[in-house]
Amino acid sequence: MGCGASLGVISDNLLVTGGQGCVSFWDIGYGDLLQTVYLGKSNESQPARQILVLENAAIVCNFGSELSLVYVPSVLEKLD
């Protein structure tokens, strides 16, 4: 179940947000940043937008003129 725009809900405990050149995974219950995944090269600071959660295993987001596929890190899936 995704929320659209620059965030998506992966599970009851896990949220993903888009940032400048990255997506970040958050623990909803505690508000803690769990991990940040950088998209592209370090000098690319385009925002990650239009996040779509796919079957709790991956997210797709608009990153500049490209679509990026990011698999949810397995360590985060253990929060479910």
PyMOL Python script that loads the backbone (N, CA, C, O; Angstrom):
from pymol import cmd

cmd.read_pdbstr("""\
ATOM      1  N   MET A   1       0.851  -1.172   0.000  1.00  0.00           N
ATOM      2  CA  MET A   1       0.000   0.000   0.000  1.00  0.00           C
ATOM      3  C   MET A   1       0.891   1.227   0.000  1.00  0.00           C
ATOM      4  O   MET A   1       1.641   1.428   0.956  1.00  0.00           O
ATOM      5  N   GLY A   2       0.842   2.038  -1.010  1.00  0.00           N
ATOM      6  CA  GLY A   2       1.648   3.248  -1.090  1.00  0.00           C
ATOM      7  C   GLY A   2       0.817   4.485  -0.798  1.00  0.00           C
ATOM      8  O   GLY A   2      -0.411   4.453  -0.862  1.00  0.00           O
ATOM      9  N   CYS A   3       1.493   5.564  -0.480  1.00  0.00           N
ATOM     10  CA  CYS A   3       0.800   6.813  -0.173  1.00  0.00           C
ATOM     11  C   CYS A   3       0.945   7.846  -1.270  1.00  0.00           C
ATOM     12  O   CYS A   3       0.257   8.866  -1.243  1.00  0.00           O
ATOM     13  N   GLY A   4       1.821   7.613  -2.236  1.00  0.00           N
ATOM     14  CA  GLY A   4       2.012   8.597  -3.304  1.00  0.00           C
ATOM     15  C   GLY A   4       2.964   9.698  -2.888  1.00  0.00           C
ATOM     16  O   GLY A   4       3.458   9.729  -1.761  1.00  0.00           O
ATOM     17  N   ALA A   5       3.212  10.603  -3.824  1.00  0.00           N
ATOM     18  CA  ALA A   5       4.093  11.755  -3.633  1.00  0.00           C
ATOM     19  C   ALA A   5       5.462  11.298  -3.143  1.00  0.00           C
ATOM     20  O   ALA A   5       6.077  10.434  -3.768  1.00  0.00           O
ATOM     21  N   SER A   6       5.953  11.857  -2.039  1.00  0.00           N
ATOM     22  CA  SER A   6       7.316  11.572  -1.597  1.00  0.00           C
ATOM     23  C   SER A   6       7.386  10.707  -0.358  1.00  0.00           C
ATOM     24  O   SER A   6       8.362  10.778   0.388  1.00  0.00           O
ATOM     25  N   LEU A   7       6.371   9.893  -0.124  1.00  0.00           N
ATOM     26  CA  LEU A   7       6.449   8.936   0.972  1.00  0.00           C
ATOM     27  C   LEU A   7       5.577   7.742   0.664  1.00  0.00           C
ATOM     28  O   LEU A   7       4.656   7.824  -0.149  1.00  0.00           O
ATOM     29  N   GLY A   8       5.872   6.629   1.319  1.00  0.00           N
ATOM     30  CA  GLY A   8       5.091   5.413   1.153  1.00  0.00           C
ATOM     31  C   GLY A   8       5.146   4.596   2.422  1.00  0.00           C
ATOM     32  O   GLY A   8       6.159   4.587   3.121  1.00  0.00           O
ATOM     33  N   VAL A   9       4.057   3.909   2.720  1.00  0.00           N
ATOM     34  CA  VAL A   9       3.990   3.040   3.886  1.00  0.00           C
ATOM     35  C   VAL A   9       4.303   1.619   3.431  1.00  0.00           C
ATOM     36  O   VAL A   9       3.610   1.071   2.573  1.00  0.00           O
ATOM     37  N   ILE A  10       5.328   1.034   3.996  1.00  0.00           N
ATOM     38  CA  ILE A  10       5.736  -0.319   3.637  1.00  0.00           C
ATOM     39  C   ILE A  10       5.042  -1.339   4.518  1.00  0.00           C
ATOM     40  O   ILE A  10       4.631  -2.395   4.037  1.00  0.00           O
ATOM     41  N   SER A  11       4.906  -1.039   5.803  1.00  0.00           N
ATOM     42  CA  SER A  11       4.223  -1.924   6.754  1.00  0.00           C
ATOM     43  C   SER A  11       3.702  -1.068   7.894  1.00  0.00           C
ATOM     44  O   SER A  11       3.816   0.157   7.869  1.00  0.00           O
ATOM     45  N   ASP A  12       3.130  -1.723   8.892  1.00  0.00           N
ATOM     46  CA  ASP A  12       2.634  -0.996  10.064  1.00  0.00           C
ATOM     47  C   ASP A  12       3.749  -0.259  10.791  1.00  0.00           C
ATOM     48  O   ASP A  12       3.497   0.720  11.493  1.00  0.00           O
ATOM     49  N   ASN A  13       4.975  -0.726  10.626  1.00  0.00           N
ATOM     50  CA  ASN A  13       6.110  -0.158  11.366  1.00  0.00           C
ATOM     51  C   ASN A  13       7.127   0.571  10.501  1.00  0.00           C
ATOM     52  O   ASN A  13       8.086   1.137  11.026  1.00  0.00           O
ATOM     53  N   LEU A  14       6.937   0.569   9.190  1.00  0.00           N
ATOM     54  CA  LEU A  14       7.991   1.057   8.311  1.00  0.00           C
ATOM     55  C   LEU A  14       7.457   2.025   7.265  1.00  0.00           C
ATOM     56  O   LEU A  14       6.476   1.742   6.577  1.00  0.00           O
ATOM     57  N   LEU A  15       8.124   3.177   7.159  1.00  0.00           N
ATOM     58  CA  LEU A  15       7.767   4.239   6.224  1.00  0.00           C
ATOM     59  C   LEU A  15       8.994   4.563   5.381  1.00  0.00           C
ATOM     60  O   LEU A  15      10.120   4.498   5.872  1.00  0.00           O
ATOM     61  N   VAL A  16       8.783   4.911   4.121  1.00  0.00           N
ATOM     62  CA  VAL A  16       9.879   5.350   3.260  1.00  0.00           C
ATOM     63  C   VAL A  16       9.569   6.770   2.785  1.00  0.00           C
ATOM     64  O   VAL A  16       8.434   7.075   2.419  1.00  0.00           O
ATOM     65  N   THR A  17      10.583   7.630   2.792  1.00  0.00           N
ATOM     66  CA  THR A  17      10.417   9.005   2.327  1.00  0.00           C
ATOM     67  C   THR A  17      11.478   9.315   1.275  1.00  0.00           C
ATOM     68  O   THR A  17      12.572   8.752   1.296  1.00  0.00           O
ATOM     69  N   GLY A  18      11.139  10.220   0.355  1.00  0.00           N
ATOM     70  CA  GLY A  18      12.084  10.659  -0.654  1.00  0.00           C
ATOM     71  C   GLY A  18      12.818  11.901  -0.200  1.00  0.00           C
ATOM     72  O   GLY A  18      12.247  12.767   0.462  1.00  0.00           O
ATOM     73  N   GLY A  19      14.086  11.982  -0.560  1.00  0.00           N
ATOM     74  CA  GLY A  19      14.890  13.147  -0.211  1.00  0.00           C
ATOM     75  C   GLY A  19      15.739  13.562  -1.395  1.00  0.00           C
ATOM     76  O   GLY A  19      15.538  13.069  -2.505  1.00  0.00           O
ATOM     77  N   GLN A  20      16.676  14.455  -1.177  1.00  0.00           N
ATOM     78  CA  GLN A  20      17.580  14.924  -2.224  1.00  0.00           C
ATOM     79  C   GLN A  20      18.563  13.811  -2.570  1.00  0.00           C
ATOM     80  O   GLN A  20      19.547  13.606  -1.859  1.00  0.00           O
ATOM     81  N   GLY A  21      18.300  13.093  -3.658  1.00  0.00           N
ATOM     82  CA  GLY A  21      19.192  12.040  -4.114  1.00  0.00           C
ATOM     83  C   GLY A  21      19.142  10.761  -3.317  1.00  0.00           C
ATOM     84  O   GLY A  21      20.046   9.932  -3.426  1.00  0.00           O
ATOM     85  N   CYS A  22      18.090  10.574  -2.505  1.00  0.00           N
ATOM     86  CA  CYS A  22      18.031   9.390  -1.662  1.00  0.00           C
ATOM     87  C   CYS A  22      16.597   9.046  -1.272  1.00  0.00           C
ATOM     88  O   CYS A  22      15.673   9.837  -1.465  1.00  0.00           O
ATOM     89  N   VAL A  23      16.437   7.856  -0.721  1.00  0.00           N
ATOM     90  CA  VAL A  23      15.207   7.477  -0.025  1.00  0.00           C
ATOM     91  C   VAL A  23      15.619   7.028   1.367  1.00  0.00           C
ATOM     92  O   VAL A  23      16.677   6.424   1.543  1.00  0.00           O
ATOM     93  N   SER A  24      14.787   7.324   2.349  1.00  0.00           N
ATOM     94  CA  SER A  24      15.094   6.983   3.737  1.00  0.00           C
ATOM     95  C   SER A  24      13.992   6.115   4.314  1.00  0.00           C
ATOM     96  O   SER A  24      12.811   6.314   4.031  1.00  0.00           O
ATOM     97  N   PHE A  25      14.396   5.148   5.126  1.00  0.00           N
ATOM     98  CA  PHE A  25      13.465   4.233   5.775  1.00  0.00           C
ATOM     99  C   PHE A  25      13.367   4.603   7.249  1.00  0.00           C
ATOM    100  O   PHE A  25      14.381   4.816   7.914  1.00  0.00           O
ATOM    101  N   TRP A  26      12.124   4.680   7.760  1.00  0.00           N
ATOM    102  CA  TRP A  26      11.845   5.163   9.113  1.00  0.00           C
ATOM    103  C   TRP A  26      11.038   4.149   9.906  1.00  0.00           C
ATOM    104  O   TRP A  26      10.166   3.473   9.359  1.00  0.00           O
ATOM    105  N   ASP A  27      11.329   4.046  11.186  1.00  0.00           N
ATOM    106  CA  ASP A  27      10.506   3.286  12.119  1.00  0.00           C
ATOM    107  C   ASP A  27       9.371   4.205  12.546  1.00  0.00           C
ATOM    108  O   ASP A  27       9.613   5.219  13.201  1.00  0.00           O
ATOM    109  N   ILE A  28       8.138   3.868  12.188  1.00  0.00           N
ATOM    110  CA  ILE A  28       6.990   4.728  12.460  1.00  0.00           C
ATOM    111  C   ILE A  28       6.729   4.859  13.960  1.00  0.00           C
ATOM    112  O   ILE A  28       6.437   5.950  14.450  1.00  0.00           O
ATOM    113  N   GLY A  29       6.832   3.762  14.674  1.00  0.00           N
ATOM    114  CA  GLY A  29       6.525   3.774  16.106  1.00  0.00           C
ATOM    115  C   GLY A  29       7.435   4.677  16.921  1.00  0.00           C
ATOM    116  O   GLY A  29       6.980   5.336  17.856  1.00  0.00           O
ATOM    117  N   TYR A  30       8.708   4.713  16.579  1.00  0.00           N
ATOM    118  CA  TYR A  30       9.689   5.491  17.336  1.00  0.00           C
ATOM    119  C   TYR A  30      10.130   6.767  16.632  1.00  0.00           C
ATOM    120  O   TYR A  30      10.746   7.635  17.250  1.00  0.00           O
ATOM    121  N   GLY A  31       9.822   6.886  15.348  1.00  0.00           N
ATOM    122  CA  GLY A  31      10.254   8.064  14.594  1.00  0.00           C
ATOM    123  C   GLY A  31      11.734   8.068  14.290  1.00  0.00           C
ATOM    124  O   GLY A  31      12.310   9.117  14.001  1.00  0.00           O
ATOM    125  N   ASP A  32      12.363   6.887  14.353  1.00  0.00           N
ATOM    126  CA  ASP A  32      13.810   6.786  14.136  1.00  0.00           C
ATOM    127  C   ASP A  32      14.134   6.545  12.664  1.00  0.00           C
ATOM    128  O   ASP A  32      13.445   5.784  11.985  1.00  0.00           O
ATOM    129  N   LEU A  33      15.185   7.196  12.179  1.00  0.00           N
ATOM    130  CA  LEU A  33      15.723   6.924  10.859  1.00  0.00           C
ATOM    131  C   LEU A  33      16.489   5.616  10.937  1.00  0.00           C
ATOM    132  O   LEU A  33      17.409   5.477  11.744  1.00  0.00           O
ATOM    133  N   LEU A  34      16.110   4.649  10.093  1.00  0.00           N
ATOM    134  CA  LEU A  34      16.756   3.346  10.124  1.00  0.00           C
ATOM    135  C   LEU A  34      17.874   3.228   9.100  1.00  0.00           C
ATOM    136  O   LEU A  34      18.947   2.708   9.404  1.00  0.00           O
ATOM    137  N   GLN A  35      17.622   3.714   7.879  1.00  0.00           N
ATOM    138  CA  GLN A  35      18.626   3.602   6.833  1.00  0.00           C
ATOM    139  C   GLN A  35      18.303   4.571   5.711  1.00  0.00           C
ATOM    140  O   GLN A  35      17.135   4.850   5.439  1.00  0.00           O
ATOM    141  N   THR A  36      19.343   5.086   5.055  1.00  0.00           N
ATOM    142  CA  THR A  36      19.195   5.932   3.878  1.00  0.00           C
ATOM    143  C   THR A  36      19.897   5.246   2.721  1.00  0.00           C
ATOM    144  O   THR A  36      21.038   4.803   2.847  1.00  0.00           O
ATOM    145  N   VAL A  37      19.205   5.162   1.589  1.00  0.00           N
ATOM    146  CA  VAL A  37      19.765   4.559   0.377  1.00  0.00           C
ATOM    147  C   VAL A  37      19.922   5.673  -0.651  1.00  0.00           C
ATOM    148  O   VAL A  37      18.948   6.337  -1.007  1.00  0.00           O
ATOM    149  N   TYR A  38      21.145   5.877  -1.125  1.00  0.00           N
ATOM    150  CA  TYR A  38      21.417   6.941  -2.085  1.00  0.00           C
ATOM    151  C   TYR A  38      21.213   6.433  -3.510  1.00  0.00           C
ATOM    152  O   TYR A  38      21.606   5.315  -3.844  1.00  0.00           O
ATOM    153  N   LEU A  39      20.600   7.256  -4.334  1.00  0.00           N
ATOM    154  CA  LEU A  39      20.301   6.929  -5.724  1.00  0.00           C
ATOM    155  C   LEU A  39      21.270   7.688  -6.623  1.00  0.00           C
ATOM    156  O   LEU A  39      21.472   8.887  -6.431  1.00  0.00           O
ATOM    157  N   GLY A  40      21.861   7.025  -7.580  1.00  0.00           N
ATOM    158  CA  GLY A  40      22.756   7.707  -8.506  1.00  0.00           C
ATOM    159  C   GLY A  40      24.075   8.078  -7.869  1.00  0.00           C
ATOM    160  O   GLY A  40      24.470   7.518  -6.846  1.00  0.00           O
ATOM    161  N   LYS A  41      24.749   9.030  -8.486  1.00  0.00           N
ATOM    162  CA  LYS A  41      26.062   9.482  -8.031  1.00  0.00           C
ATOM    163  C   LYS A  41      25.908  10.534  -6.943  1.00  0.00           C
ATOM    164  O   LYS A  41      24.862  11.171  -6.821  1.00  0.00           O
ATOM    165  N   SER A  42      26.954  10.706  -6.162  1.00  0.00           N
ATOM    166  CA  SER A  42      26.896  11.639  -5.032  1.00  0.00           C
ATOM    167  C   SER A  42      26.690  13.087  -5.469  1.00  0.00           C
ATOM    168  O   SER A  42      26.197  13.899  -4.686  1.00  0.00           O
ATOM    169  N   ASN A  43      27.059  13.425  -6.707  1.00  0.00           N
ATOM    170  CA  ASN A  43      26.889  14.807  -7.159  1.00  0.00           C
ATOM    171  C   ASN A  43      25.497  15.069  -7.749  1.00  0.00           C
ATOM    172  O   ASN A  43      25.189  16.196  -8.137  1.00  0.00           O
ATOM    173  N   GLU A  44      24.666  14.035  -7.815  1.00  0.00           N
ATOM    174  CA  GLU A  44      23.296  14.192  -8.298  1.00  0.00           C
ATOM    175  C   GLU A  44      22.393  14.450  -7.100  1.00  0.00           C
ATOM    176  O   GLU A  44      22.197  13.573  -6.259  1.00  0.00           O
ATOM    177  N   SER A  45      21.852  15.647  -7.030  1.00  0.00           N
ATOM    178  CA  SER A  45      21.030  15.987  -5.859  1.00  0.00           C
ATOM    179  C   SER A  45      19.575  16.231  -6.249  1.00  0.00           C
ATOM    180  O   SER A  45      18.925  17.127  -5.709  1.00  0.00           O
ATOM    181  N   GLN A  46      19.066  15.436  -7.185  1.00  0.00           N
ATOM    182  CA  GLN A  46      17.673  15.563  -7.564  1.00  0.00           C
ATOM    183  C   GLN A  46      16.812  14.855  -6.526  1.00  0.00           C
ATOM    184  O   GLN A  46      17.233  13.848  -5.956  1.00  0.00           O
ATOM    185  N   PRO A  47      15.622  15.366  -6.276  1.00  0.00           N
ATOM    186  CA  PRO A  47      14.761  14.723  -5.279  1.00  0.00           C
ATOM    187  C   PRO A  47      14.149  13.422  -5.805  1.00  0.00           C
ATOM    188  O   PRO A  47      13.852  13.301  -6.994  1.00  0.00           O
ATOM    189  N   ALA A  48      13.968  12.464  -4.916  1.00  0.00           N
ATOM    190  CA  ALA A  48      13.249  11.231  -5.228  1.00  0.00           C
ATOM    191  C   ALA A  48      11.767  11.507  -4.979  1.00  0.00           C
ATOM    192  O   ALA A  48      11.383  11.900  -3.878  1.00  0.00           O
ATOM    193  N   ARG A  49      10.934  11.299  -6.006  1.00  0.00           N
ATOM    194  CA  ARG A  49       9.507  11.625  -5.902  1.00  0.00           C
ATOM    195  C   ARG A  49       8.645  10.459  -6.352  1.00  0.00           C
ATOM    196  O   ARG A  49       9.146   9.459  -6.868  1.00  0.00           O
ATOM    197  N   GLN A  50       7.362  10.600  -6.152  1.00  0.00           N
ATOM    198  CA  GLN A  50       6.369   9.626  -6.600  1.00  0.00           C
ATOM    199  C   GLN A  50       6.748   8.213  -6.179  1.00  0.00           C
ATOM    200  O   GLN A  50       6.933   7.338  -7.025  1.00  0.00           O
ATOM    201  N   ILE A  51       6.862   7.992  -4.892  1.00  0.00           N
ATOM    202  CA  ILE A  51       7.249   6.685  -4.363  1.00  0.00           C
ATOM    203  C   ILE A  51       6.056   5.739  -4.407  1.00  0.00           C
ATOM    204  O   ILE A  51       4.956   6.086  -3.976  1.00  0.00           O
ATOM    205  N   LEU A  52       6.285   4.548  -4.929  1.00  0.00           N
ATOM    206  CA  LEU A  52       5.269   3.505  -4.995  1.00  0.00           C
ATOM    207  C   LEU A  52       5.834   2.251  -4.356  1.00  0.00           C
ATOM    208  O   LEU A  52       6.895   1.771  -4.755  1.00  0.00           O
ATOM    209  N   VAL A  53       5.135   1.722  -3.371  1.00  0.00           N
ATOM    210  CA  VAL A  53       5.569   0.513  -2.673  1.00  0.00           C
ATOM    211  C   VAL A  53       5.022  -0.700  -3.428  1.00  0.00           C
ATOM    212  O   VAL A  53       3.832  -0.762  -3.738  1.00  0.00           O
ATOM    213  N   LEU A  54       5.895  -1.658  -3.718  1.00  0.00           N
ATOM    214  CA  LEU A  54       5.512  -2.869  -4.438  1.00  0.00           C
ATOM    215  C   LEU A  54       5.602  -4.089  -3.532  1.00  0.00           C
ATOM    216  O   LEU A  54       6.707  -4.512  -3.190  1.00  0.00           O
ATOM    217  N   GLU A  55       4.500  -4.653  -3.144  1.00  0.00           N
ATOM    218  CA  GLU A  55       4.457  -5.938  -2.429  1.00  0.00           C
ATOM    219  C   GLU A  55       5.421  -6.040  -1.243  1.00  0.00           C
ATOM    220  O   GLU A  55       5.905  -7.134  -0.951  1.00  0.00           O
ATOM    221  N   ASN A  56       5.705  -4.959  -0.568  1.00  0.00           N
ATOM    222  CA  ASN A  56       6.591  -4.934   0.603  1.00  0.00           C
ATOM    223  C   ASN A  56       8.019  -5.386   0.316  1.00  0.00           C
ATOM    224  O   ASN A  56       8.795  -5.575   1.253  1.00  0.00           O
ATOM    225  N   ALA A  57       8.385  -5.563  -0.941  1.00  0.00           N
ATOM    226  CA  ALA A  57       9.730  -6.040  -1.246  1.00  0.00           C
ATOM    227  C   ALA A  57      10.577  -4.985  -1.943  1.00  0.00           C
ATOM    228  O   ALA A  57      11.805  -5.076  -1.944  1.00  0.00           O
ATOM    229  N   ALA A  58       9.933  -3.988  -2.534  1.00  0.00           N
ATOM    230  CA  ALA A  58      10.676  -2.983  -3.284  1.00  0.00           C
ATOM    231  C   ALA A  58       9.845  -1.711  -3.394  1.00  0.00           C
ATOM    232  O   ALA A  58       8.635  -1.715  -3.167  1.00  0.00           O
ATOM    233  N   ILE A  59      10.519  -0.635  -3.744  1.00  0.00           N
ATOM    234  CA  ILE A  59       9.837   0.615  -4.038  1.00  0.00           C
ATOM    235  C   ILE A  59      10.323   1.114  -5.394  1.00  0.00           C
ATOM    236  O   ILE A  59      11.457   0.855  -5.796  1.00  0.00           O
ATOM    237  N   VAL A  60       9.461   1.824  -6.080  1.00  0.00           N
ATOM    238  CA  VAL A  60       9.814   2.485  -7.334  1.00  0.00           C
ATOM    239  C   VAL A  60       9.637   3.967  -7.093  1.00  0.00           C
ATOM    240  O   VAL A  60       8.654   4.381  -6.478  1.00  0.00           O
ATOM    241  N   CYS A  61      10.576   4.778  -7.568  1.00  0.00           N
ATOM    242  CA  CYS A  61      10.434   6.221  -7.409  1.00  0.00           C
ATOM    243  C   CYS A  61      10.966   6.944  -8.636  1.00  0.00           C
ATOM    244  O   CYS A  61      11.828   6.440  -9.356  1.00  0.00           O
ATOM    245  N   ASN A  62      10.437   8.118  -8.850  1.00  0.00           N
ATOM    246  CA  ASN A  62      10.870   8.997  -9.922  1.00  0.00           C
ATOM    247  C   ASN A  62      12.101   9.734  -9.401  1.00  0.00           C
ATOM    248  O   ASN A  62      12.036  10.446  -8.399  1.00  0.00           O
ATOM    249  N   PHE A  63      13.226   9.550 -10.099  1.00  0.00           N
ATOM    250  CA  PHE A  63      14.476  10.200  -9.692  1.00  0.00           C
ATOM    251  C   PHE A  63      15.002  10.965 -10.897  1.00  0.00           C
ATOM    252  O   PHE A  63      15.672  10.396 -11.760  1.00  0.00           O
ATOM    253  N   GLY A  64      14.698  12.255 -10.950  1.00  0.00           N
ATOM    254  CA  GLY A  64      15.070  13.064 -12.096  1.00  0.00           C
ATOM    255  C   GLY A  64      14.287  12.625 -13.311  1.00  0.00           C
ATOM    256  O   GLY A  64      13.056  12.651 -13.293  1.00  0.00           O
ATOM    257  N   SER A  65      14.970  12.224 -14.364  1.00  0.00           N
ATOM    258  CA  SER A  65      14.299  11.769 -15.583  1.00  0.00           C
ATOM    259  C   SER A  65      14.241  10.245 -15.660  1.00  0.00           C
ATOM    260  O   SER A  65      13.905   9.699 -16.712  1.00  0.00           O
ATOM    261  N   GLU A  66      14.559   9.552 -14.576  1.00  0.00           N
ATOM    262  CA  GLU A  66      14.590   8.098 -14.554  1.00  0.00           C
ATOM    263  C   GLU A  66      13.693   7.549 -13.456  1.00  0.00           C
ATOM    264  O   GLU A  66      13.326   8.254 -12.517  1.00  0.00           O
ATOM    265  N   LEU A  67      13.349   6.270 -13.597  1.00  0.00           N
ATOM    266  CA  LEU A  67      12.689   5.539 -12.522  1.00  0.00           C
ATOM    267  C   LEU A  67      13.740   4.707 -11.814  1.00  0.00           C
ATOM    268  O   LEU A  67      14.578   4.085 -12.466  1.00  0.00           O
ATOM    269  N   SER A  68      13.710   4.687 -10.501  1.00  0.00           N
ATOM    270  CA  SER A  68      14.654   3.879  -9.734  1.00  0.00           C
ATOM    271  C   SER A  68      13.901   2.803  -8.987  1.00  0.00           C
ATOM    272  O   SER A  68      12.829   3.055  -8.436  1.00  0.00           O
ATOM    273  N   LEU A  69      14.460   1.600  -8.966  1.00  0.00           N
ATOM    274  CA  LEU A  69      13.906   0.482  -8.220  1.00  0.00           C
ATOM    275  C   LEU A  69      14.828   0.232  -7.038  1.00  0.00           C
ATOM    276  O   LEU A  69      16.026   0.011  -7.217  1.00  0.00           O
ATOM    277  N   VAL A  70      14.275   0.266  -5.831  1.00  0.00           N
ATOM    278  CA  VAL A  70      15.059   0.062  -4.621  1.00  0.00           C
ATOM    279  C   VAL A  70      14.428  -1.081  -3.850  1.00  0.00           C
ATOM    280  O   VAL A  70      13.254  -1.019  -3.485  1.00  0.00           O
ATOM    281  N   TYR A  71      15.210  -2.129  -3.600  1.00  0.00           N
ATOM    282  CA  TYR A  71      14.712  -3.235  -2.795  1.00  0.00           C
ATOM    283  C   TYR A  71      14.819  -2.866  -1.326  1.00  0.00           C
ATOM    284  O   TYR A  71      15.818  -2.300  -0.883  1.00  0.00           O
ATOM    285  N   VAL A  72      13.781  -3.193  -0.584  1.00  0.00           N
ATOM    286  CA  VAL A  72      13.769  -2.896   0.843  1.00  0.00           C
ATOM    287  C   VAL A  72      14.860  -3.757   1.494  1.00  0.00           C
ATOM    288  O   VAL A  72      14.836  -4.981   1.362  1.00  0.00           O
ATOM    289  N   PRO A  73      15.801  -3.141   2.184  1.00  0.00           N
ATOM    290  CA  PRO A  73      16.864  -3.902   2.819  1.00  0.00           C
ATOM    291  C   PRO A  73      16.281  -4.969   3.760  1.00  0.00           C
ATOM    292  O   PRO A  73      15.376  -4.685   4.545  1.00  0.00           O
ATOM    293  N   SER A  74      16.804  -6.185   3.674  1.00  0.00           N
ATOM    294  CA  SER A  74      16.255  -7.304   4.446  1.00  0.00           C
ATOM    295  C   SER A  74      16.292  -7.053   5.941  1.00  0.00           C
ATOM    296  O   SER A  74      15.426  -7.548   6.664  1.00  0.00           O
ATOM    297  N   VAL A  75      17.262  -6.305   6.421  1.00  0.00           N
ATOM    298  CA  VAL A  75      17.313  -6.005   7.847  1.00  0.00           C
ATOM    299  C   VAL A  75      16.096  -5.210   8.278  1.00  0.00           C
ATOM    300  O   VAL A  75      15.658  -5.340   9.421  1.00  0.00           O
ATOM    301  N   LEU A  76      15.539  -4.395   7.405  1.00  0.00           N
ATOM    302  CA  LEU A  76      14.362  -3.612   7.734  1.00  0.00           C
ATOM    303  C   LEU A  76      13.099  -4.459   7.699  1.00  0.00           C
ATOM    304  O   LEU A  76      12.157  -4.182   8.441  1.00  0.00           O
ATOM    305  N   GLU A  77      13.055  -5.481   6.858  1.00  0.00           N
ATOM    306  CA  GLU A  77      11.871  -6.321   6.754  1.00  0.00           C
ATOM    307  C   GLU A  77      11.612  -7.072   8.051  1.00  0.00           C
ATOM    308  O   GLU A  77      10.479  -7.483   8.302  1.00  0.00           O
ATOM    309  N   LYS A  78      12.636  -7.261   8.881  1.00  0.00           N
ATOM    310  CA  LYS A  78      12.477  -7.972  10.149  1.00  0.00           C
ATOM    311  C   LYS A  78      11.659  -7.174  11.154  1.00  0.00           C
ATOM    312  O   LYS A  78      11.276  -7.713  12.192  1.00  0.00           O
ATOM    313  N   LEU A  79      11.383  -5.911  10.875  1.00  0.00           N
ATOM    314  CA  LEU A  79      10.566  -5.093  11.774  1.00  0.00           C
ATOM    315  C   LEU A  79       9.101  -5.500  11.742  1.00  0.00           C
ATOM    316  O   LEU A  79       8.366  -5.214  12.687  1.00  0.00           O
ATOM    317  N   ASP A  80       8.658  -6.166  10.671  1.00  0.00           N
ATOM    318  CA  ASP A  80       7.250  -6.564  10.543  1.00  0.00           C
ATOM    319  C   ASP A  80       6.802  -7.505  11.617  1.00  0.00           C
ATOM    320  O   ASP A  80       5.642  -7.919  11.630  1.00  0.00           O
TER     321      ASP A  80
END
""", "prot")
cmd.dss("prot")
cmd.show_as("cartoon", "prot")
cmd.util.cbc("prot")
cmd.orient("prot")
